Amino acid sequence: MGADKVEIAINTVKIAIIFLMMIQMVPLLVWLERRGSAFIQNRFGPNRVGPLGLMQLLADAVKFITKEQFVPANAVKFLFLAAPVIALVPAALAFAAIPLATPIHIDPFHLLGQSWGPYTIEMQSVRMNVGIIYILGVSSLGAYGLLIAGWASGNKYSLLGAIRASAQMISYELALGLAIVGILMIYGTFDLNKMIEMQQGPFSFQFMGQAYEISWLPNWGIFFQPLGALLFFIATFAESNRLPFDLPESEGELVAGFHTEYGGFKMLMFFMGEYGHMMVGAGLVTTFYLGGFQSPFVWQTYDYMLNLAIAHHGPGTVASALTTGYFLIWFSIKVGLLLWVFIWVRWTLPRFRYDTLMDLGWKTLLPWTLGNVALTAIVLYWARAM
Amino acid sequence: MLDQLLPILILLLIVIVFGAGMLYLTSLAGPKAKQTPERLMPYECGIPGQDPQTTKFPVKFYLTAISFILFDIEVIFLYPWTLIYIENIKQMGGYLLISMGLFMGILVFGLFYEWAAGGLEWD
């Protein structure tokens, strides 16, 4: 976090900015989702307010803010109001641990007659050596927000939706947790930053004491664990309650599931939680399987970009920040493409039935992930120890 | 330790202040309609709403939660095992592989037993 006041202040502001950026992504994603669904269904979508309908976001925000604050008579008032915040917290906390780009190195500078620095500002709110455990632990708290919302609403639809949601989330959490064991074995670390470092360069591996290298492929996790990547991605859909797994709110059966009684900004906070989980899922897939913020097909990118920036701006904070910006763009591209896949799938596949959903979780994903773990362990033993 | 946890606490505080603050501010901005008993009723299509305290839901959900706890503990044991396995794969990889295989085998047997006994069926 930091040793002196300026560093703590910079880090606190950075944490707030990353959180607010995540929140600001939600209206954009809603817009993208509406435009994307219109594109897929051969409609126009929102295109009246502002260029490309982008001002629709502002109009929606105004609408959300000026809604009545409604608490039904049956509801447990405190929990009813607390549930949206509880739904938002896990997504925000989990997103904080995902590395967004390389750190910015700030040179020593003078301020208020004192000299400060040098500082290294990480482009992630929380840097931990057990990042994965933290993210899995925190994001599984998401079930509590839905459960409390459904129970405190005092409505049978909400309750049924909440119970469905929690059963679904815990079922797919197993697949989620097991799917990444394979990739953890390959990296041999729980630190997300180290994982990204290990995905640098061309595709290379050791097999039976010999080193192999394929120069035209990046060294990404997806090439080591294609099955694990697919299973993990499926499980993130269920964890964020997205179609085809949006049984908790299936509007044909349960009105709106756990958020039937919610409106206005409370409703928006559930949306933020859901889209936040989507972003965490996309960020994790990027970090584990797609090389994180590294750019593909250009090896030694960090040194190259840093030297390029230094050649134009001289060594110092600006060059470091420009390099960070380059990696941030790559991270955004990868996460953006994955988020588009989330939207694409939602408007392509129909919803599961509840029994087929649980069957998929327990009878398909769980055995396959277990098989993936066993296969990876055996192949690694064969490749590295023999 | 605190050094790693402090950003989380700050972020938690920011999120809670944001959420609670927005709830309070939007309650100031929104209209204040007169609350009649009909208006405060839980959402239902015209008929009186069913009390959630008497709403029944299948006991299957409890069974799912219990199975989840079993397999989640398996996952918890797997995580530290992966690191130890990769670090010591040359010296004692075979021993670690077999011991974890036995542990997982028992749980996988449990999964298939539950499957065969119909514990995973939803009708």
Interface residues (C-beta under 8 A of the other chain):
Chain A: M1 N11 T12 I15 A16 F19 I23 F64 I65 T66 K67 E68 Q69 P72 A73 N74 L81 P84 V85 L88 V89 A92 L93 A96 S125 V126 R127 M128 I133 W151 S153 G154 N155 K156 Y157 S158 L159 L160 I163 S166 A167 I170 S171 E173 L174 G177 L178 V181 L184 M185 G188 T189 F190 V255 T260 E261 G264 F265 K266 M269 Y354 D355 M358 D359 W362 K363 L366 P367 L370 V373 A374 A377 I378 L380 Y381 R384 A385
Chain B: D3 Q4 L6 P7 I8 I10 L11 L12 I14 V15 I16 F18 G19 A20 M22 L23 L25 T26 S27 A29 G30 P31 K32 A33 P37 L40 M41 P42 Y43 E44 G49 Q50 D51 P52 T55 F57 F61 T64 A65 S67 F68 F71 D72 V75 L78 Y79 T82 L83 Y85 I86 E87 I89 K90 G93 G94 L97 M100 G101 M104 V108 L111 W115 L120 E121 W122 D123
